[in-house]
Amino acid sequence: MYKIQKAEKLNENIYLMVVEAPRVARHCEPGQFVIVKIDETGERIPLTICDYDREAGTITIVFQPVGASTRKFAELKEGDAFRDFTGPLGCPSEFVKEDIESLKKKKILFVGGGVGAAPVYPQVKWLKEHGIDADVIIGSKNKDLLILEDEMRAVSGNYYPCTDDGSYGHAGMVTTMVEELVEQGNHYDVCIAIGPMIMMKFVCLLTKKLAIPTVVSMNPIMVDGTGMCGACRLLVGDEVKFACVDGPEFDGHLVDFDNAMKRQQMYKTQEGRALLKLQEGDTHHGGCGNCGGDN
């Protein structure tokens, strides 16, 4: 069992929990995720690691209740526990493997939307710990839905909140903030975008026009987290990839977002899943056809 040390409601529909998971905390890196189960019959829920404390042996997760299991998560209190807390899974962020001195010469821009601020935070924090200041743009519908603002300000070079309704920070979409920064003379060597699929799509359309290499995290489409269910199958260039085992990060300018969003909608129904299985054959489940994902 994995005890919950802290349970906090960040806003009307986003929750933060600090969970005792020493083995995960020892080995995780920014960009990776965990699979969480509330009990023996609960669903496997993949959640990106928001923060970690190796010394305390804890992992911070942030989630938005959307289904039965995550709604049950929201009811848990400090002192309760999860049945399973498996990880770290997925590949770490690409920059973790880069030469630090070379990385210090790069100007990095992060763009997050909604709950996507949670996986942005550990990456920006890691960079800060290694002497690198990154610019951060975080968007939401209104001020009340922004999360982790104090934490983000503490680790970023510049923090730019955006609200669709103009109630706080930059009035407008995150893409208009990107355009404004570039028009002001800012040069970025790489952009990392994490958030709703539609947001990442339009960020990538813009950064491609601006010639800014862009990495996206496809964790929003993960379901099973092992490559068996086929939910996170996507096209990256002319290759079939799975967000949970090949990612979750990919070259955003190569991701077929329209295909991924269409699959995401189809996967929500039994009829849609059956049609995807028929259309995709052996590549539907993990690309191997032998993983037993239908059983």
N, C-alpha and C positions, 0 to 999 in steps of 0.2 A: 504494500500500500504506500501511496505517495501523499504525505500530509501537506495540507494547504496552510502555509504560514500567514498568508495575507489574502484577503478577498475584498476587492474595492470596485465600486461602480463608478466608472469614469464619466459617463453621461447617461442619457436615458436608455441607451441600448448597447453600450460597450462596457465590458468588464475586464478587470485585471486581476490576476492571481499569481502569487509567489509560491512555488511548489518545491518541496524537498525532493531533490533528485540528484544526489551526489555524483553518480556515474555519468549522467548526461552533462552535468555542469563541468566535470573534469575534461571532457573531450569535445564539446561543441564549439563551433565557430560561427561568426555572423553569416546569415543566409540559410542556415540549416533549420530543420523543423522536427517536431516530435509528433507521435501519434498517441492520443489520449483516449482512455475508456473509463467511464464512470463506474461501471460494474461489469459482471460477467456477461450480461446480455446487452450491454450498451454498444452503440455504434463506435467504430474506429474513426476518430476525428483528427485529421492532420492540422496542426497549428504551428505557425512560424514562431521561432524563439525570439521574444522581444528583448530579453536581457538575461544575463547569467552572472552568478557570483561563485567563482571556483572555490574560494575559501569557505564560504557559508554552505556550499553544496546546493544552491537553489537555482531554479529556472523561473523566469517571469513569462507568462503567457497573457495575451490579450485576445479576446474573442467577442463576436457579435452573435447573440442567439438567433438562429434561423430555423433550426429543426428541433426535433424532440430531444435529442441528446444535449445539444448546446443550451437548450432551455433548462434542462436539469442541471447543467453546469452552473448556470446563473443562480440557482437556489442554494449552492454549497456555501458554507461559511468557513471562517478560520477554524482550524482544528479538524475539519472533515478531510477526506482523502479520496484520491482517484485510485481505481483498481489497477490500471496500467498507465505507464508514462514512458513510452518507448522512444529511444533516440540516442544520439543525434542521427538524423536521416537527411538524405539529399547531399548535394555538393556545396561546400562553403562558397562564399562570394569570391569571385575571381581575383579581386585585389589582395586577398589574404595571402595568396601565393606569390605575389609580385615582390620584386626587390624594393625595399622601403625607400632607399635613396631615389630610385627612379620614380616611385609613387609620389614622393614629396614635390616633384617637379610638375605634377599634373594638377589641373584645376578640375575638381569634380563637382557635379551638380546632382542632387537627389530631388526627385519629384514624387511625392506621395499623395494618396487620396484616401480620406476616411480612415478606416481601420488599417490601411496600408502604412500609416505612420508608425505602427508598431514594429514591423520588420525593417523599416528604414532606420530606426533608432540605434539598434546594436551595431549596424554598419558604420554610421557616423561616429558613434562612441569609440569603436575600434580604431578608426582613423585618427580621432583626437588623441587617443592614448599613444599613438605612434607619431605624433607631431604634425598631423595633417588636418587642416581646416577645410571643410567642405561647405558649400552653400546648400541650403535646404528649402524647398518649396513644399508646403503642405496645404491641401485644399479640402474644403468641406462645404456643405450646403449653407451652414451658418456658424457663428462663433461657438455656440453651445456644443457643437459636434466635434470640434477640434480636441485632440487628446495629446498628452505628453508635451505640452508646450514648454514648460519650465525645463524639463529634461532635454528637449531638443535645443533650446537656446544655450544650455550649458555646454553642449558638445559641438555645435556647428559654428562655422565661421560667420555666416549670415543666415538668419532664419526669416523666411517670408511666408506668413500665413495668408491664405486666400479664402474668401467666402463668396459663394455664388450670389447671395443676396446683398453683398456689399456691407454687411453689418460690422465687419471687422477686417483689418488688414487690407490686402489688395482686393479690390472689388472685381470679381470675375473668375474665370477658369484658370487653372494652373498654367495652361498653355499661353495665355496672354501675359502671365508673369514671366515665363521663359522668354517670350519675345521682347518684353520690356528690358530685361537684364541684358540680353544680347544687343539691343539697340543702344543701351547705355555704354557699350564697349567691353562688356565682359566676354572673355573667351573661355570656353569649356572644352576640355579634352575628352570627357566622357560624361554621359548622363545615365543615371540609374533610376528607373521608374518602377514604382510598386503601388498598386491600387486596383480599382475596378478595371475590368477588361477594356471597357470603352474609353476610359481615361488613358490607359497605356497605349491604346491604338492611336489616339489623336496626338499624344506626346511624341510617339514614334514618327508619325507623318510630319510633324513639325521639325523634329530634330534631323530627320533625313534631309529635309529642305535646307536646314541650317548647317548640314555636314557635321553634326555632332554624333559620334558613335554612341549607341544607346543599348544598355542592358535592361531587360525586364525580368521581373520575378513572376512566374506563372503559378504561384501557389494558390490563387483563387480558384483554379479549376481542379485541384486535387480532391479526391474522395477517399480512396483506400490507402494511398500512400506507399504502395509496394509495386505498382506497375501491373497488378493483376486485374483490376476492374475495367481498365480501358478508358476511364472518365477523362484522364488528363492527357490523352493522345493528342498531339498537335503536329502541324507541319512547320518545320523550320527550314526555309529554303526548299530543297527538294527531298528532305529527309523526314522520316517519321520519328518523333521523339516523344518521351513521356516525362512530364514535369517532375514527377516524384523520384524517378531513378536517374534521369539524365540531367535534371536541373536542380532546383527550380529556376535557375537563371539562364537566359538565352539572349542571343543577339536580337534585339527588338526589331531591327530593320529587316530581319529574315522571317519573323513569326507571321504566320497567316492568321491574323486576329479574327477575320470574318468566319473562317472555317472553325476556329476554336470556339467562338461564341455560338455558332450554329449547333455544334456538337454539345455544348454545355446545356442548351435548351432541350435538345432531343434526349439527352441522357436523363432528364428528370422524369420521363415517362417510361413505362415498361415497353410500350410499343416502339418508342424511339430507340431504346437500348437494343431491342431485337433487330431493328432495321440497321443500326450501326454495325452490329455483329455480322449481319449478312453482307453489308457493303464492304467491310474492312477485312473480313476473313481472318487469316492467321495473325495479322498485325493488330487486331482489335485488343487483345490482352497482352500487354507487355512485349509485343512484337515477336513472341516465340511460338504462340499457338499451342503450347504444351504446359502452361502454368496451372491449369485447372481452375481458371477464373470463373468458369460457368457452373462449377460444381458446388 
